[in-house]
Amino acid sequence: MSVFPKVTIIMATYNRAHFILETLQSIQTQTFDNWECLIIDDGGSDNTREVIAPILVQDDRFQFLKRPEPYEKGLPGCRNYGLDIAKGAFIQFFDDDDLMHPRKLELQLAPFFKNDKLNFTACKFETLFESESGSKKIMRPDFNFEHPHLGDAILLGDLRINSLSTLWNIKILNQFRFDETLMYAEEWELFTRIGYQYPNNYCAVDEYLFSYRKHSTTLTQGEDLYFEKRKTSSIIRIKILNYLSENKLHTKKSILFLAKTFFVITYNPIYIHQLIDYIEVNKGFTFKLLWFLKSGLIFAKFYSKFIGKLASWV
């Protein structure tokens, strides 16, 4: 038995009987063996429980659980439940259809033994494209883990990390939880909050340590027919604006990112005024940034009137 601290793997599942067994088998191959895997069913209706029954009997490190009330349906609720009952000193989130490299836990734990104050380690990952005909294609994108400010890098999408690529120190996650009102991009919202509170405390592992499968039933794939993803993206940007403002964590990049959001993507002068008020009260921002926001409001107001008159003329 390993003498190292335990890792809790938290896996939400929903109707993935046809994928999950292969995922669990990839976890069993880990060279680091002191782990528990909490498989949290989100109210699925297929035969997942029956499919994985033999592995549950064979390996008691796996537990099959039902998401209880009052945790909300969805990934955030399942993951928060897992965090609340986890016994491990480290947390690895994983999806029910992806594949873990045998040395993932081992290699991502190693930096913690040199610096136990780290919040998380992050690895690279490959994308495995699977067609309905059975053909497969692997893509290994380039990664850049060198960024001066973690929050800025996550907010702007410059740092390619997700819930599966990160291995967390439970101490930092005890301070945060997923927002259970969000059905999409919940990790972007959570990681952004953490990144601005702790802008430098992480370590990169320069290895491809899991396969992210893309197939016809992947949750993040497909058309946004009812605009749910776009609506959620707008809501998250407002949440981030409020969080950074309330905790006095804004940077120049966060203000410019949010200004672009509320000037261009979803015009809303109320939030631009909130940014202006923040800059006027807090030190460290240039006059040019303040001038940009105020000038943008004037231009946007003129542009709105111009478009209105043009529409009436047409």
Secondary structure, DSSP 8 states (H G I E B T S, - for coil): ---S--EEEEEEESS-TTTHHHHHHHHHT-S---EEEEEEE-S--SSHHHHHHHHHHH-TTEEEEE--TTS-SSHHHHHHHHHHH---SEEEE--TT-EE-TTHHHHHHHHHHH-TT--EEEEEEEEEEE-TTS-EEEE--------S-HHHHHHTT-S---TTTEEEEHHHHTT----TT-SSSHHHHHHHHHHHHSSS-EEEEEEEEEEEEE-TT-TT-S--TTSHHHHHHHHHHHHHHHHHHHTT---HHHHHHHHHIIIIIS--HHHHHHHHHHHHHSSS--HHHHHHHHHHHHHHHHHHHHHHHHHHH-
